[in-house]
Amino acid sequence: LFIFKEKIYIYIYIYIYIYFGFRKYMKLELYSMPNCEEAKKIRDFLEKNGLPFKETLVNSQNYNEFLKLSYWNKQLTKKVSILKITYSSSIHVITGYDEFLLNQATIEHIKEYNAHVEKWN
């Protein structure tokens, strides 16, 4: 009977570790340029799907971070808003409004990996 109890505790511990230790998560951050229609469309898409996100208005203090993110997406010439998606294991950047890419990177990712979208404080 004692050995049986130990096995149950081990199985419970493994289940908790796997569920919380390997759980996929996402964080969404919208870098919006002033007076950008694409930012409004992205914001509407995220709100329509109930996805929590943080919006950062691009200004002189955070412009360098914006350039770094847009550099990796090869869009230095266009000054449009970008959505930074931080996954458990990587970062994905979407430049401008593209509904197909937004669906793939957010909604389909949540369905496929049972990912949890973290809220910003």
Disulfide bonds with the S-S distance in Angstrom:
none
